[in-house]
Amino acid sequence: MTFVTKLTFQSGDKAVLDRVVGNLKQFVERKGAECRGPHADQPKRTSVPQYRTLQPGDEFPSWNYTVYTRRLEIHGADHIAREVGHKDFPDSVHIEIEVEQKKPLGHRRS
């Protein structure tokens, strides 16, 4: 059985995000693993209201920011995916790691 490690990176700083994802892709490929991506999602524009007090009503201008997303997939190479999971990333980059187990075609379910 093969494992696919799906990595999702999000940040408000596009330059840092692209640098982190690019360096990680080079690291994975240098180690000899199959890496797909990075895939970019549409940037999401977010607006957050800011209140002057805990009561609704009196507000500061809303805080607006953009969130950029990149996705990578590492196929097989579980030891490399484990190394990636233990790496230190900048605080401005949010990372989600999902591991999916792929069974070969024709494999019976038990």
Order of alpha helices (4+ residues) and beta strands (2+ residues): beta-alpha-beta-beta-beta-alpha-beta
